[in-house]
Amino acid sequence: MRKPMIAGNWKLNKTLSEAKKLATELAQQCQDIHDRDIVIAPVYTVLSSVAEAIKNSPVQLAAQNCYPEDNGAFTGEISPSSSKMSAVSWLFWVTQSGVSCWVKMMPSSTGKYIKHSQSD
C-alpha cells in the first residue's frame, strides 16, 4: 500500500525570512509524524534555506515547476538534475492537460533519478 502524502505547494508565496520561519515551525510540529510523507514545495530561490530549516525532520522538500528533462530550452522550468543540488527529494509540475504530478526522486544505478510515485 502506498504511503499517504500531505503536500503543500507554496507557489510564489513567502520571502526568504518568511519561508525559513514557516519551514522551521513546520519541522518542529511534524517531528512525531512518520505514517505519511509530508512535503513542501517552496519557490526555487529559497530551496537551500528551507532545506536547512527542515533538516533532521520528517518534512521533505519538493521543487516546483519541474520539467522532466535534464536540459533544453524550457524557460522558467527547473530540471531534475538542478534540483539534486538542493536536497530536493520530490519534484512537482502540472502537465499541459492540467494534471498535478508529484514524483519522488530515487537514485538509480545509472545515477539518474527514477519516478517512484505520482498523484493527481
C-alpha positions as a Markdown table, in Angstrom:
| # | Residue | x | y | z |
|---|---|---|---|---|
| 1 | Met | 0.0 | 0.0 | 0.0 |
| 2 | Arg | 1.2 | 3.4 | -0.9 |
| 3 | Lys | 2.1 | 5.8 | 2.0 |
| 4 | Pro | -0.3 | 8.8 | 2.2 |
| 5 | Met | 1.2 | 12.2 | 1.4 |
| 6 | Ile | 0.3 | 15.7 | 2.6 |
| 7 | Ala | 1.9 | 18.2 | 0.3 |
| 8 | Gly | 1.9 | 22.0 | 0.1 |
| 9 | Asn | 2.9 | 24.0 | -3.0 |
| 10 | Trp | 3.8 | 27.5 | -1.8 |
| 11 | Lys | 3.5 | 28.8 | -5.4 |
| 12 | Leu | 5.2 | 32.3 | -5.3 |
| 13 | Asn | 4.5 | 33.0 | -1.7 |
| 14 | Lys | 6.9 | 33.7 | 1.1 |
| 15 | Thr | 10.0 | 35.8 | 1.3 |
| 16 | Leu | 13.3 | 34.2 | 2.4 |
| 17 | Ser | 12.8 | 35.0 | 6.0 |
| 18 | Glu | 9.1 | 34.0 | 6.0 |
| 19 | Ala | 9.9 | 30.7 | 4.2 |
| 20 | Lys | 12.6 | 29.8 | 6.8 |
| 21 | Lys | 10.3 | 30.7 | 9.7 |
| 22 | Leu | 7.4 | 28.6 | 8.3 |
| 23 | Ala | 9.7 | 25.7 | 7.5 |
| 24 | Thr | 11.2 | 25.7 | 10.9 |
| 25 | Glu | 7.8 | 25.8 | 12.6 |
| 26 | Leu | 6.5 | 23.0 | 10.4 |
| 27 | Ala | 9.6 | 20.8 | 11.0 |
| 28 | Gln | 9.1 | 21.2 | 14.8 |
| 29 | Gln | 5.3 | 20.5 | 14.6 |
| 30 | Cys | 5.8 | 17.4 | 12.5 |
| 31 | Gln | 8.6 | 15.7 | 14.4 |
| 32 | Asp | 6.5 | 12.8 | 15.5 |
| 33 | Ile | 4.7 | 12.2 | 12.2 |
| 34 | His | 6.1 | 9.2 | 10.3 |
| 35 | Asp | 3.0 | 7.4 | 8.9 |
| 36 | Arg | 2.8 | 9.7 | 5.9 |
| 37 | Asp | 5.0 | 11.8 | 3.6 |
| 38 | Ile | 4.9 | 15.5 | 4.5 |
| 39 | Val | 6.2 | 17.5 | 1.5 |
| 40 | Ile | 6.6 | 21.2 | 0.9 |
| 41 | Ala | 7.3 | 23.0 | -2.4 |
| 42 | Pro | 8.6 | 26.5 | -1.8 |
| 43 | Val | 9.7 | 28.8 | -4.6 |
| 44 | Tyr | 13.1 | 27.7 | -6.1 |
| 45 | Thr | 15.0 | 30.7 | -4.8 |
| 46 | Val | 14.5 | 29.6 | -1.1 |
| 47 | Leu | 15.1 | 25.8 | -1.5 |
| 48 | Ser | 18.5 | 25.7 | 0.1 |
| 49 | Ser | 17.4 | 27.8 | 3.1 |
| 50 | Val | 14.3 | 25.7 | 3.6 |
| 51 | Ala | 16.3 | 22.5 | 3.2 |
| 52 | Glu | 18.5 | 23.6 | 6.1 |
| 53 | Ala | 15.4 | 24.5 | 8.2 |
| 54 | Ile | 13.8 | 21.1 | 7.8 |
| 55 | Lys | 17.0 | 19.1 | 8.1 |
| 56 | Asn | 16.6 | 16.1 | 10.5 |
| 57 | Ser | 12.8 | 16.3 | 10.4 |
| 58 | Pro | 10.3 | 14.2 | 8.6 |
| 59 | Val | 9.4 | 17.1 | 6.3 |
| 60 | Gln | 10.6 | 16.6 | 2.8 |
| 61 | Leu | 11.4 | 19.1 | 0.1 |
| 62 | Ala | 10.0 | 19.4 | -3.4 |
| 63 | Ala | 11.0 | 21.6 | -6.3 |
| 64 | Gln | 8.0 | 23.1 | -8.1 |
| 65 | Asn | 7.8 | 24.0 | -11.8 |
| 66 | Cys | 9.9 | 21.0 | -12.8 |
| 67 | Tyr | 10.2 | 19.7 | -16.3 |
| 68 | Pro | 11.0 | 16.0 | -16.7 |
| 69 | Glu | 14.1 | 16.8 | -18.9 |
| 70 | Asp | 17.6 | 17.5 | -17.5 |
| 71 | Asn | 18.3 | 20.3 | -20.0 |
| 72 | Gly | 16.9 | 22.1 | -23.0 |
| 73 | Ala | 15.1 | 25.3 | -23.9 |
| 74 | Phe | 12.4 | 25.2 | -21.2 |
| 75 | Thr | 12.3 | 28.8 | -20.0 |
| 76 | Gly | 11.4 | 29.1 | -16.3 |
| 77 | Glu | 11.4 | 25.4 | -15.6 |
| 78 | Ile | 13.5 | 23.6 | -13.1 |
| 79 | Ser | 15.3 | 20.4 | -14.1 |
| 80 | Pro | 15.6 | 17.3 | -12.0 |
| 81 | Ser | 19.4 | 17.5 | -12.2 |
| 82 | Ser | 19.5 | 21.1 | -10.8 |
| 83 | Ser | 17.1 | 20.0 | -8.0 |
| 84 | Lys | 19.5 | 17.4 | -6.8 |
| 85 | Met | 21.8 | 20.2 | -5.6 |
| 86 | Ser | 19.2 | 21.5 | -3.1 |
| 87 | Ala | 18.4 | 18.4 | -1.1 |
| 88 | Val | 15.2 | 18.0 | -3.0 |
| 89 | Ser | 13.5 | 14.6 | -2.7 |
| 90 | Trp | 10.3 | 15.3 | -4.7 |
| 91 | Leu | 9.5 | 17.1 | -8.0 |
| 92 | Phe | 6.2 | 18.8 | -8.7 |
| 93 | Trp | 4.8 | 20.0 | -12.0 |
| 94 | Val | 1.5 | 20.4 | -13.8 |
| 95 | Thr | 1.1 | 18.7 | -17.2 |
| 96 | Gln | -0.2 | 20.5 | -20.3 |
| 97 | Ser | -3.6 | 18.7 | -19.6 |
| 98 | Gly | -3.7 | 20.2 | -16.1 |
| 99 | Val | -2.7 | 17.1 | -14.1 |
| 100 | Ser | -0.6 | 17.8 | -11.0 |
| 101 | Cys | 2.3 | 15.4 | -10.7 |
| 102 | Trp | 4.3 | 14.7 | -7.5 |
| 103 | Val | 7.3 | 12.5 | -8.2 |
| 104 | Lys | 9.6 | 11.0 | -5.6 |
| 105 | Met | 13.3 | 11.2 | -6.7 |
| 106 | Met | 15.1 | 8.0 | -6.2 |
| 107 | Pro | 18.6 | 7.3 | -7.4 |
| 108 | Ser | 19.1 | 4.5 | -10.0 |
| 109 | Ser | 22.2 | 2.6 | -10.8 |
| 110 | Thr | 22.9 | 4.9 | -13.7 |
| 111 | Gly | 22.9 | 8.0 | -11.5 |
| 112 | Lys | 19.7 | 9.2 | -13.0 |
| 113 | Tyr | 16.6 | 9.6 | -10.9 |
| 114 | Ile | 13.6 | 7.4 | -11.4 |
| 115 | Lys | 9.9 | 8.0 | -10.9 |
| 116 | His | 8.7 | 6.4 | -7.7 |
| 117 | Ser | 5.2 | 7.6 | -7.2 |
| 118 | Gln | 2.7 | 10.2 | -8.6 |
| 119 | Ser | -0.6 | 11.7 | -7.7 |
| 120 | Asp | -3.1 | 13.9 | -9.4 |
